[in-house]
Amino acid sequence: MQQDSGIWSRMRLKVGQGVRSTYKEHKVFWIATLLIWLKTYLAYTLFFNVPVTNSAQAFILLINPISSALFMFGFSFFFRGNVQKWFIYGTLVVATLILYADIIFFRFFNDYLTLPVLFQTSNAETVSASLGSLLTWADLLIVGDLLILPFFLRKMDLSKNIASRGRAILAFVAATAVFLGNLALAETERPELLTRAFDRELLVKNIGTFNFHMYDALIQSKTSAQKALADSSELSEVQSFADAKYAKPNPAMFGKYEGKNVIVISFESAQSFAVGLKAPNGQEITPNLNKLIKESHYWDNFYHNTGQGKTADAEFILENSIYPLGRGAAFFTNGENEFRATPEMLKEDGYYSAVFHANNKSFWNRDIVYNSFGVDRFFSETDYDLGDPDDLTEWGLLDDKFFEQSLPMLKDLPRPFYSKFITLTNHYPFEMPKPEDELVPPLETSSTTLNHYVQALAYQDMALGKFIEGLKKDGTWDDTILMVYGDHYGISTNHNAAMAELLEKDELTPYDVAQLQRVPFVIHLPGQDKGVKHDDVASQIDIKPTLLNLLGHDFKDEVLFGTDLFSKEHKDYALFRDGSVITDKTVYTQETCYDRKTGEEVTDEQVGAICKESVKQSEKELGLSDKVIYGDLLRFLQTSK
């Protein structure tokens, strides 16, 4: 026993000496590894607010930055002397900037950066207007060390350090071992983790932000090859699914408004919680939208399906009834695909199509995409008078001025027309340019963003009212279908605490967050003066088939993932890009099933089984939709036609 004890003592001593020697010789390597580990963990807890529900998840979150740190800095062992030192610092700078970019992007979009988003460089100038409001002093916890470290590194002489391929290999082996251990633990928490590329929060929580970016690069290379390898048999699979989901049109509504003009308004950042809401002084925030609802068809349980593309995704869904991509925006990654978009289909019925948007025509790649969609005319910022600074926000022309200048252009369009208006005013950070533009007082919550949101929304609503008046005055109103839809959420989960105050709740549950993804959707039909409120669960994916049936355009042989909202066969169903699913009975989100009416977690096994089945259906549906885009499968439909 004494001999065994002596052996273990000598081994511990030897290991301890080895660790001290390694640290002394490669202290910059270990300091940089520790810094990335700490900064990443701080990002998880302070900035990303990654949800943790048990000790296993907490442990995974703690260890997942280690493997990527060891791997990144392991390359430094291929260099010697002071070059090794500055290589480590350079790698630390790059890694920190990637992490900081993730943080800034998360604040704005409540999502994680992907490679397709990074390629959207043409959006940078427009988005930069809001960046100043996204910076905080807490950011120094992430980037502050980059300013201090060079002073210490200059004093460190590592000229005697040698290059060591063996140490590099050892670092890579250690990184691989830690990653595989991390992945094994993560798989016990969430089986088939790596098949859920659409759930970025789940991936970041389990494998880490840097490993997620490497995984994202692999996914990007895979999807880039899909178009080249796709064939018409894949389209047949999609068509079979679409045929099975098809809902027969309501005979009383099909073709009833054939030949009528169509105006679609994308109501920027509008969420249903604000419809009917009053300001602290009792003033209605959306009086014009409220009035329109009382005279139109309105869906109270209508959800957006958008992903990282936000407004562009909403447009994509509207025109194609195909889900947006889980990564990036189809407007950028696949903008030149063959599509059977609404403008192209209605052209067959004699419709002229136009889009109105007082912004740069290349923003979100619209000039390219609209050509693929078959749009006849795109009125962009060059068609508008932007000379008066009082008429502008950070994002462009104020909505009332936008509509005012658009009305004469609209009146001159050939009839019948299909037109779309994309508003701008109600956009983050929701600050109006002048005090007189603040039509209602701000809310009184702990979030400045939420407080000002209602002011920007009120201005957008005022502009809508003026536009409708203009349509009535020039005679367009009586011969036009008007559709207004919220494009995506305006208030992200970063403001959950303030939103809980507004909704008079102690805190928001995942169920509450899912319900906040409801956006307004209104259809006003020619001659309609009495409103109809629909309680069906629906989403943006259903807009196109609903409109086509109203106009009498048969789409039975097309590929649409939505169904007609007026059809008696329409099923209560809304699918989010993160895999959340809402039905008439359940809400599935963040791996939990809730009762849709009560908001309580489902305990009934039978209802739980229904919930699980809806999740399987949603994963299949999203997968087939992605196939259509990545494989450019509609080109085969065009060939067959």
N, C-alpha and C positions, 0 to 999 in steps of 0.2 A: 504493500500500500504506500509506504514511504517513497519507494522507487517511482511508482506511478505519479505520485504527487510531485516529485522532483522533475519528472519529464514534462508534466503540464505547466509547471512554473517556468521551466526553461523555454517552452514553446510560447507561453504568453509574453515572456520577456523579449523573445526574438521577434514576435509579431509586433509588439509595441515599439521596438527599436526600428523595425521596418517601416511602420506607419510614420514615426517621427522623422525618419530619414527621407521618406517619400514626400512628406509635407514640406520639409526644409528645402528639398531640391526642386519641388514642383508646387510651391505654395500658390503661385499665380493660378495654376490649373484648378486647385482646390477652392481658392477664394471665388473664382469665376463660377465654378460649379455650384457652390453654396449660394452665390448671389442670384443666379438664374432660378434655382430651386425656391428660394425665399420670395423672389419677385413674382414668380408664377403662382405660388400659393397665395400671396397677397392679392393678386388679380382675381383668383377664384373667389376669395372670401369677401374682399372689399368692393370689387368692381363688377364681377360677373354674377355675384350672388347665387352661386351654384347650389341647388337644393341638395341637402344631405339628410337622409331619413334613418340611417343606422350607423353603427360603429364601423362596419365593413366598408361602407361607402366613404366614410370619413378617412379611413386608412388608405384606401385607393387614391383618394384626392391628394393625400399627403405625399404619397410615393411616386405618383405618375410623372412629375417633372424630372425625376432623377435620370431615367434612361436617356431622354433626349439631351440632357445636359452633358452626361458622360460621352455620348456619341459626338456631339458638336465639338467639344473641347478635346476629344481624343485625337483629332487630326493635328493638334499642336505638336504632338510627339514626333511628327515627321520633320519638324524644323529644329534648329539648334540655336543656342545662344539667345541674344536679345530679340531675334526674329520671332522666336517661340513666344516670348512675352507679348509682343505687339500683335501677333496673330490671335492670341487668346483675347486680347482687348478688342480687336476688330470683330471677332466672332461674337463677343459679348454685346457690342454695339448693335450689330445686325439682329441678334436674337431679341434684344430689348426693344428695338424699333418694331419688330414683328409683333411682339407682345403688346406694345403700346398702340399699334395700329388696330389690333384686336379690341383693345379697351375702348378706343374712340369710336370704332365702328359699332361696338355693342351698345354704347350710350345712345347712338343715333338710331340704330335699327333693331336693337335688342336681339342681335344675331351675331354669328361668328363669320369672319372673312373666309372666302373661298377663292380659288384661283380665277374662276370666271369673273368674279367681282373686281379683282385686281386689274383685269383686262379692260374694265370699263373706264379708261382714262379720260374719255371725252366728257364724262360727267364731272370731273374733278373741279373745274372752274365754277360751275353752278353750285355744287355742294359746298365748296369752300366758304361760301357766304355764311354758313351756319357753324363753322368749325370753332370760332371764337367762344361761342356759348357752351362748347363741349369740354373746354379745358378747366381743370380744377387744381388747387394747390396740392391736393393729395397725389397728383400725378408725379410729384417729385420723389415719392417712394419708389417709383418704377424707373425714372430716368435720372434721378439725382446723382447716383453713383458714377454715371458716365462722365460727369463734370469734375468729380473729385479724384477718381482713380489715376488719371494721367500724372498728377503731381507725385503720387507715391511710386508709380511705375518707373518714372524717370530716375529715381534714386536707387532702384533695385538693379544690381548688376548680375545678370544671368548668363554672362558670356561663357561660363564654363559648362553650362548645360549642353548635353549632347542630344542629337536626334536618336530616337530609339523606336524602331519598328515594333520591337517586342512589347514595349509599353503601350503603343498605339493599339496593337492587336488586343492586349489585355483590357484596355479601356472599352474597345468595341465589344469584346466578349462579355464584359461586365454589364454594359448597356443592354446587350441582347438578353442576358439572363434576367436583369431587372424588368425589362419590357415583357418578356414571356411570363414571368411571375405575376406582374401587374395584370396582363391580359387574362391569365388563368383565374385570378381573383375576380376580375370584372365579368368574366363569362359565368361565374357562379351567381353573380348578382343579376346579370342580364344575358341569358343565353342568346347565341346568334347575334352578338353585338355588332359585328362588322358588316352585317347585312342591312343595317339601319342607317344608311348614308344620309337619309333625309333628316334624321334626328341629331342635329349637331350638338345640342346641349348634352345629350346622353353620351356622345362620343368624347367630347371634351372632358366631361366629368370622369370618364373611365380610363381613357388612354392619354389624356393630357393635350394641351393646346398645340405643342410643337409636333407631337406624334400625329395629331389630327391633321395638321397641314401636310405632313408627308403622306398620310393616307388619302387626303384630298387630291394630292398630285397623282397618286396611282389611279384614283377614280377618274381624274381628268384624262389621263392617257388612255384608259379603257373606253371612255365615252367618245373620245376623238376617233377611235377606230370603228365605232358602231355603224356610222353612216356608210363607210366603205364596204363593210361586211353584210349590211342589211339586204334582204331580198323580199319579194312580194309575199312569201309565205307568212312573214311576221305581220304584215298588214291583215291577212286573213284572220289571224288570231284576234287582233284588235277589233275587226269588224264583227266577228262573232260575239264578242263581249258587248259592243255597242248595240247590236241587234237585240240581244237578250235584255238589255236595260231600256230599250226604246219604249216610250209611253205614247199610246195613241192619242192624237189631238182631240180636244173637246169639239164635237161637231158644231156646237153653238158659237164657238170662237174662231174656228179654222177659216181663214180667208175673209173674215168679217171686215177687216180693215185693209184689204188689198188695194194697193196703189196710193195709200196715204203716206205723207212725209213722215220721217222719223228723226227725232232729235234726242240724242243720248247725252246726258251731262254727268261727267265724272266729278263727284262732289269730294274734293280733296280732304282726306283725313277725317271724314265724318263718321262718328260712331253712334250707335242707336241710344246709348245711355243719355246722350245730350238732347235727343228729340223729346220735346215736351218739358225739358229742364228749364228752371227759372233762375235768373241771376239773384244775388243777395237782396236786391231792391224789389224783387217780385216780377221783374220784366221778363217776358219770353225771350229766349235766346234764338229760337228758330221759328218765328211767327209765320213766315212765308212758306216754309216747308210744312209746318203744321196745317196751314190752310190748304195746301196742295194735297196733303194726305187725306183730308176730309172730303176731297172731291175726286179721289183716285183709288186705284187698287194699291194696297200697301201690305208688305210682308214684314211682320214684327219679329219673326225668328229667321232673319236672313243674315248669312255670314259671308265674310270674304274668304277667298281661298289663296291669297297671295303668299309668295315666299320672299326671297331676297330682292326681287325686282320691284316690289311695292306697286306704284302707280302703273309702271310698264307691265307688270304681271297682270294687274286688273284689266288692262286693255287687251292683253293677250287672251285671257280667259273670255272676256266679252266677245271678241271677234271669232274665236275658234271653238269655244266649249271644250277646251283641252286644258288640263291642269298645268300650272307653271312648273318650272324645274325646281328641284330641291336645292340646287346650287347655282348661284348666279341668276341671270335673266335670259330667257329664250330670245328676247329682243337683241341681245348681244351675241350670245353663243351660236344661235341658229337663225339669225334674222333673214338669211337669204334662202331658207328652206322653201319648198313648195307648200302652200297652205290653201285651204278652202275657207277663207275668212268671209265674214258677212258681206263686206263690200263687193267681193268678187261674185258671191252667190246672188246677191240682189241685182247685180249688173245684168244678170240673165233675165230679170223681170223689168228691165228698163230704168233702174235706179241709177242716179248720179250720186257719188259719195264724196264727202269732204270732212276734213278734220280741222278744228280750230284750236290753236294753242299758242299763246303769245310768249313763246320761249324759243331758244335756239333749235333749229330743225334737226340738228344732229344729236341733241340730248336724248339719251336712251336709244340712240341709233334709229330714231323714228323715220328719218328720210329714207333709209334703206328698207325698214320693215314695212312701212306703208305701201311701198312699191310692191313688195311681196304679197301684201294683203289685197291689192287691187284698188287702193284708194285713188280717186281721180284727181283730187286737189287737196294740198296740205297748206293751210294758212298758218304760217309761223311768224316769228317776231319781225321779220322783214316786211310783213304785210300790215303791221300795226304802228301807230305813232307812239313811240316811247320817249318822246322828247321832254315831257314834264316830269321832273323828279318826284313831284307830289303824287303822281299816279303810279308810283312803283314801290314794290316791296323788295326784300332781298332776293326773291325768286322771280320777280318779273312784274307784269302789269296787274294792278288791282282788279279784282273780279268784276266790279261794276263797270269799270272803264273797258275791260276786255269784252264784256257782253255788248256794251254800248257800241263799240267799234265793229263788233262782229255782225250785228243785226243787218246793216246794209249789204254786207257780203253774202249773208245767208239768203236774203231776199232775192238776190240776183242769180242764185243757183238754178240750174235746170230742174224741172219737176217731173216725177217725184224724186226726192232726195233722201239719202241716209247720211246723217251728220252726227258728229261727236264733238263735244266741247270739254276741254280739260282745264279745270280751274287751278288757281295757284295760291290764292291769298291764305287759306287755312293750312299753312305749312309750318313745320318746326322752324324756329323756336316760338312761333305764334305771337310775334310782337308786331303791333301795328305801327306804321311809319309816323303817324301824327296822333296827338291826343284826341283830336276831333273824329278820328277813325274808330275810336273805341266806343262802340254803340251801346255797350252794356258794361256795368262795373265788373271787375274780375271776381272770381270765386275767392273764398277765404279758407284755403287749405294750406298745408305745409309745402306744397309744390308750386313754384312760380310758373312752371310750364303748364300745369293743369289749370291754374288760375287764369292765365292769359289765353288758354285754348278756346274758351267760350267766347272771348272777344273776337278772335279771328273767325270763328265759326259764325258768329252773329253777322259779321261783315259779309261773309260768303252768302249767308241766307238773304241778306238785304239785296245783294246783287242778283240772286235768283229771282226775287220778287220783281225787280225792275225788268229783268229779261222777259219774264212771263207777260208783264204789262206791254212790253214792246212787241211781243209775238201777237198779242190780241189786237194791238193798234194797227199793225200792218196786214192783218188778215190771215196770218200763217197759222194761228192757234187752232182754228176750227177744223183744219184739214191735216192735223199733225198728231202723231203719237209721241208723247213726251215721256222719257224714262230718266230717272235720277237715281244714281247708285253711289254709295260710299265706296271708295276704292280700297282703303285699308285702314288699320287702326291709326289713331293720332297719338294716343297716350300709351307709351310702352309700359312694361312691367317694372321698369325702374321707378315708377311713380305709384306703385301699389299701395304704399302706406297712405298717401294723400287720397287716392281713389277710394280706399276703405273709409276714410273720413267722410268723403262726399256721399258715399252709399250707406253711411251710418252702420258700418260693420267694424268688428274688432280687428280683423285682418281678412285679406282675400285668399280664398282657397284656389287650387287649380281649376275647380269647377267655375268659380267666379270669373277667373281670367278667361276661360273659354267663352263664357257668356258675354264678356266685353268685346269679343271679336264680331259681335253683331253690328252690321252697318245698315243704314236705311236703304230701302229699295222701293221705288214708286213707279207705277205705270199709269199715266193719264191718257185715256182713250178719247178720240174725237167725240164730242157731244156729251161726254160724261160730266155729271154734276153732283153725283152722290158717291161717297166713298165706300169701299169694301175692304175690310181688314181681314187678312189671311193669317192664320196661326201656323200654317205648315212650316216645317223646317226646310229651308232652302238655302242656296248659295249662288255666287256669281256664275258658277258653271251652268246654271239653269237659264240664264238670261237669253242666250242666243236661240235655243230651241223654242222658247216662249215667243220671242219676236217673230221668228220665221213662220210659226203656225198662225199668228195673228195676221200676217201678210199673205198667207196662203201658199207659202213656198215649201214644197215637200222635200224633206231631208232624210227620208227613210234609208237611202243607200249611202249616206254620208257617214263620217266618223265624228260623232258628238258624244261627250261623256255626261252631259246634263240632260234633263228632261223638262218638258213643257209644264210650267207651273199651273196652267189652267186645265191640264189633263187630269181626268179622274184616276189615272194610273200612276200619277206622280207619287213617289214615296218620300216620306220625311227623312231627309238624309243630307248631311253636310260634312265634307271631308276637308281637313286642314292639311297643309303641306308638311307639318311636323308629325303627321300620323294620327292626330286627334280626330275622333269621329263623333258626330251628334246625330241621334235618331229621335223618333217620337218618344221613346222611353228612356234612353240612356245618353250619358255624356262620357266618352272615354278620352282621358287626357292624362299625360304624365304617368302612364302605366297604371292608372286607377279608373275604375268604373263608377260613375255616379248616377243616381236617379235624376232624370232631367227635371222633374217637377219639384222635388224636395231639395236637391243639391247634396243629399246624404250619400255616403258610399254604399254601393249595392251589396247586400248580404244574401239576397235570394239567389240560390244557385241557378235557377232557370233563367232569371233575368241576366245574371252574370254570363251564362252561356251565350245568350243572344248578343251581349256586348262583345264577347270574344270573337264571335262569328263576324260581327260588323268590322272588327279590326282586320281580320283575314281578308275580307272583301276589299277594304280600303287599301291594303298593301298591294293586292293584285291590281286594283284600279290605278294606283299611282305608278306602279311598274309598267303597265301597258301604256299609260299616257307618256311616260318618259321614253318608251320605245319609239313612239310616234315621232317625238321631237329629235332624239339623238340619231335615229335611223333615217330621218327625213322620209318616213314611210308614205306620206301623202303624195309623193311623186309617183308612186305606183298606182294610187287611186286616179291620178290625173291621166296616166297612161291607159288605164282600163276604160276611162270615160272617152 
